[in-house]
Amino acid sequence: MTKKTVAIIGGGASGLFAASKLSSDKFDVTIYEKNKTLGRKFLVAGDGGFNLTHSENIEEMISRYTPISFLKKSLQEFDNSFYSEWLAKIGISTFVGSSKRIFPKEGIKPIQVLNAIKSELHENNVKFKFEETWIGWELDGSLNFLSDLSIKPDIVIFSLGGSSWKKTGSDGSWCSLFKQKGIEVKPFRASNCAYEVNWSSDFIQACEGEPLKNIAVRNEDKVVKGELVVTKFGLEGNAIYALSPEIRRAINVSKR
């Protein structure tokens, strides 16, 4: 049987997981990454509290995504329990924290998790091409790269990230390439982020950096329990990150 060639564009978390699940008996897989290394955003995100997933019921987890339909089927096929089992299989032990988030066991650093994933990919005969920036398509469907490389794989998986962290490679520049191809792209919207509040200077001087613990935040009909931190910019913390869709709607309505 002739193997199908698979090109995965992007060496972040989604690209790595996709490569890990493709059988080396059926597919010849290559990851094309524009940086010099894999998983840069994965490593940077790990500096701020390295939760890998959440232990809640999968239907509850699905409801947290907007729109729900976008990832529903994928999460049902490979849910948080399967993910934890897969991590254990590659040597990463986990535990459920008091917040019900799932973390690597104490002492396991982000680079160790990434290295375990890379080892799994090497065993799966996945190839890697670094410093290869994808810049669009040829008329015949070939993929072009900034290095003058041109390929025409049987299957292409785009794992290009969002636009939230330019220094890690997530700059959203691929959107213009998709639009040129006639592919509909929905605009990026702020999510899981701090929200600006125009505090008075006296308030900032007195309260900057103060935590707000064991609180509930309401927007529209949704209530989220958690914590917040007062910053010069506004408010940060898990209690407000989870309200991103509702807050966006409220801001858009106020601008009309």
TAPE-V10512 format. One record per helix or strand of 3 or more residues. SS is the DSSP state (~ for helix, > for strand). FROM is the first residue (numbers start at 0). TO is the last residue. If there is no record, write none. Layout:
# TAPE-V10512
ss = <SS,SS>
from = <FROM,FROM>
to = <TO,TO>
This chain:
# TAPE-V10512
ss = <>,~,>,~,>,~,~,~,>,>,~,>,>,>,>,~,~,~,>,>,>,~,~>
from = <3,12,26,39,50,57,67,79,93,100,109,126,133,142,154,165,173,200,210,221,233,237,243>
to = <8,20,32,47,53,61,76,88,95,103,122,129,136,144,157,167,179,206,218,229,235,240,254>
